[in-house]
Amino acid sequence: MYIGRVFGNVVATIKNPLFDGRKLLLVERLRPDTGNADAKYDIAVDLVQAGPGDTVLVLDEGNSARQLLGKEPNGAIRAVIVGVVDDIDLPGLAA
């Protein structure tokens, strides 16, 4: 699990049926010590109606992500956005 920032939408006209009706977002990981982008990213299924610019909590463990969606155990889902971060109380890091 990590904190990230949504920086884009992913649009796919042909995709795995597990993604039907789900919004896909591009999320950059944030370094916990500085809050800056870490040059790593995930495409995550949005469960909380996040959007570009939002700071979010991402669950990036495939099996746990699939359990949250209630989908087949071998589905093509690795990361899901499970929360929008309002505030982070850590010196030197602002949401």
KERO-387625 format. One line per 2 residues: number of its first residue (from 1); their letters; for each residue x, y, z of N, C-alpha, C. Coordinates in steps of 0.05 Angstrom, whole numbers. Layout:
# residues N
NUM = a = X,Y,Z,X,Y,Z,X,Y,Z | ...
# end
This chain:
# residues 95
1 = my = 17,-23,0,0,0,0,18,25,0 | 9,45,-15,25,69,-16,8,94,-20
3 = ig = 19,117,-16,6,142,-22,15,152,-49 | -3,161,-66,4,170,-92,-13,194,-101
5 = rv = -8,204,-124,-23,226,-135,-33,218,-163 | -59,222,-167,-71,216,-193,-62,237,-213
7 = fg = -51,228,-236,-43,248,-256,-54,243,-283 | -73,224,-285,-85,220,-311,-106,198,-311
9 = nv = -122,197,-332,-141,177,-337,-131,158,-358 | -139,133,-357,-132,113,-377,-157,105,-391
11 = va = -158,107,-418,-181,100,-433,-174,77,-451 | -190,56,-450,-185,32,-466,-212,23,-478
13 = ti = -213,22,-504,-238,13,-517,-241,-17,-517 | -218,-31,-517,-218,-60,-516,-202,-67,-490
15 = kn = -216,-81,-472,-203,-87,-447,-215,-113,-435 | -202,-123,-415,-212,-147,-401,-239,-140,-389
17 = pl = -258,-159,-391,-285,-154,-380,-285,-147,-350 | -264,-154,-335,-263,-147,-307,-263,-116,-303
19 = fd = -255,-101,-323,-253,-72,-321,-278,-58,-331 | -298,-73,-341,-323,-60,-351,-336,-44,-329
21 = gr = -343,-19,-335,-356,-2,-316,-338,10,-294 | -312,5,-296,-292,15,-277,-275,37,-289
23 = kl = -269,57,-273,-251,79,-282,-222,70,-276 | -205,74,-296,-176,68,-292,-161,94,-291
25 = ll = -144,97,-271,-128,121,-267,-99,116,-265 | -83,134,-275,-54,133,-274,-45,147,-248
27 = ve = -31,132,-231,-23,143,-205,7,142,-202 | 19,165,-195,48,165,-189,52,162,-159
29 = rl = 71,145,-152,78,141,-124,91,166,-113 | 86,171,-87,98,194,-74,118,183,-53
31 = rp = 141,196,-51,161,188,-31,151,197,-4 | 150,179,16,140,187,42,157,207,57
33 = dt = 182,209,51,199,228,65,197,256,54 | 190,260,29,190,286,17,163,294,5
35 = gn = 147,274,-2,121,279,-15,124,283,-45 | 149,281,-55,154,285,-84,149,259,-99
37 = ad = 144,261,-125,140,238,-142,164,220,-142 | 160,194,-143,181,174,-141,189,162,-168
39 = ak = 178,172,-190,184,163,-217,173,134,-221 | 155,125,-204,142,99,-208,112,105,-210
41 = yd = 98,88,-224,70,92,-227,55,66,-230 | 29,67,-226,11,44,-230,-14,54,-245
43 = ia = -26,35,-259,-53,40,-269,-71,26,-249 | -88,41,-236,-105,31,-214,-134,33,-220
45 = vd = -150,14,-210,-179,15,-212,-189,34,-190 | -206,53,-197,-216,73,-178,-241,62,-164
47 = lv = -240,61,-138,-263,52,-122,-275,75,-106 | -263,99,-107,-272,121,-90,-277,147,-105
49 = qa = -280,146,-131,-286,170,-147,-264,191,-145 | -239,183,-146,-217,201,-146,-214,213,-174
51 = gp = -197,234,-176,-193,246,-202,-165,258,-203 | -157,268,-226,-130,280,-230,-125,302,-208
53 = gd = -101,300,-197,-93,319,-176,-98,309,-148 | -115,289,-144,-121,279,-118,-98,263,-107
55 = tv = -93,265,-81,-74,248,-66,-91,224,-57 | -81,200,-63,-97,176,-58,-81,155,-43
57 = lv = -96,136,-31,-84,112,-19,-89,89,-38 | -67,76,-46,-69,55,-66,-61,28,-54
59 = ld = -78,8,-57,-72,-19,-50,-61,-33,-75 | -35,-40,-74,-23,-51,-98,-14,-80,-95
61 = eg = -30,-95,-80,-25,-123,-77,-48,-138,-92 | -41,-150,-114,-61,-162,-132,-83,-178,-119
63 = ns = -77,-197,-102,-97,-214,-90,-116,-198,-73 | -106,-179,-57,-123,-162,-40,-141,-144,-57
65 = ar = -129,-134,-79,-145,-117,-97,-168,-132,-109 | -163,-156,-118,-184,-172,-130,-206,-179,-109
67 = ql = -198,-184,-84,-218,-189,-63,-236,-165,-59 | -225,-141,-60,-241,-117,-56,-262,-114,-78
69 = lg = -255,-123,-102,-274,-121,-124,-292,-145,-126 | -287,-166,-111,-304,-189,-112,-303,-204,-138
71 = ke = -280,-203,-151,-278,-215,-178,-264,-242,-176 | -261,-254,-199,-248,-281,-200,-220,-279,-189
73 = pn = -211,-300,-175,-185,-299,-162,-161,-296,-180 | -164,-302,-206,-141,-299,-224,-145,-276,-243
75 = ga = -161,-257,-236,-166,-234,-253,-142,-216,-258 | -144,-198,-277,-121,-181,-285,-122,-155,-270
77 = ir = -125,-156,-244,-126,-131,-228,-104,-132,-208 | -87,-111,-207,-65,-110,-189,-67,-88,-169
79 = av = -78,-64,-176,-78,-41,-159,-106,-28,-159 | -114,-20,-135,-140,-5,-132,-136,19,-115
81 = iv = -150,40,-121,-150,64,-104,-172,60,-83 | -164,60,-57,-182,54,-36,-189,78,-18
83 = gv = -176,101,-23,-182,125,-7,-171,150,-19 | -184,172,-14,-174,199,-21,-163,211,5
85 = vd = -138,219,4,-124,229,28,-131,259,31 | -141,266,55,-148,293,61,-124,308,73
87 = di = -109,294,90,-86,307,104,-66,285,113 | -41,293,113,-20,275,123,-6,290,145
89 = dl = -5,278,169,8,291,191,36,279,195 | 54,289,178,82,280,179,100,304,173
91 = pg = 118,311,190,135,334,185,148,333,157 | 145,355,142,157,357,116,141,345,93
93 = la = 117,334,99,101,322,78,73,334,79 | 64,345,57,37,356,56,21,343,34
95 = a = -4,337,39,-21,324,19,-30,343,-2
# end
